[in-house]
Amino acid sequence: MQQPELGQRLVALRKEKNLTQEELVEKSHVSVRTIQRIESGEVVPRLSTVKILWEALGEKYESISKNSTQVMETQQKSLPTANRITLLVAALAGAVYLIAQIILATLDVAWFGNKGQWSFALQATYISLTVIMVVAYVLFMLGFIALSNVFENTLLKGVVYMLMLVTAALGVLDIVTLPYTPEEAELFTIPYALAAILSGTLSIIFGVALIRLQDGMGELSRVAGVLEIVMGCFLITVVLFFIAYVIMIPAVVVEILVLYRGYEYLSRVNATA
């Protein structure tokens, strides 16, 4: 089914269920602007968006048309159980990543307080936590790659890969500077400043990509996107990077919830397959 027939069918179904556009937004988590544009025939939506709307209206997506059903069944098969597992693991990894980051930030403060005079045990602990943080972050981000596949968000996929590389590089930089005193570590000011600018830029792009997930993941995705954009803006200033680390806590928490919502969505899809 193509436009404008799709939009007309959506309007008819919505009115048949006695729903306003705003009420359909609440049930589907698809933005009101997107619903308006589909109903008016301005855009041809992604199949995933159409399916979300039809499910919110209590209709089986097969009712769209025979041809659309065949296409959607192909898409259905492209969402294996592995994606669900990836999202669940990613949500758990996000929690590990957040805890590791908080502990590492505390240790960084202690490192400055002790002027870099750490015992071997503390250095080993810091290195181990950094490795755990990087691994957890990669697993965390794999969840967003899974979502990018489900909702055809190429921007999200691209920026996630770049964020993983930058985070791994920062982890290496932190380990390299560990044996130095705070005064000696000033030699690495420029690399850290460039890393902050790059991380901030990627965070802003990541935020935009998360907002684009709003049609599938609802308001949580938009909130996560806004937090990432704000965090990125503070990182780019370099001197206000510490504020970004404070914002990171709620941002990661919301992103974990987005991943879990994605897990629930795929669970529903598989249940109706």
Secondary structure, DSSP 8 states (H G I E B T S, - for coil): --TTHHHHHHHHHHHHTT--HHHHHHHH---HHHHHHHHTTS----HHHHHHHHHHTT--GGGS-HHHHHHHHHHHHTS-HHHHHHHHHHHHHHHHHHHHHHHHHHHHHHHHHTTT---HHHHHHHHHHHHHHHHHHHHHHHHHHHHHHHTT-HHHHHHHHHHHHHHHHHHHHHHHHTTS-TTGGGGGHHHHHHHHHHHHHHHHHHHHHHHTTHHHH-HHHHHHHHHHHHHHHHHHTSTTHHHHHHHHHHHHHHHHHHHHHHHHHHHHHHHT-
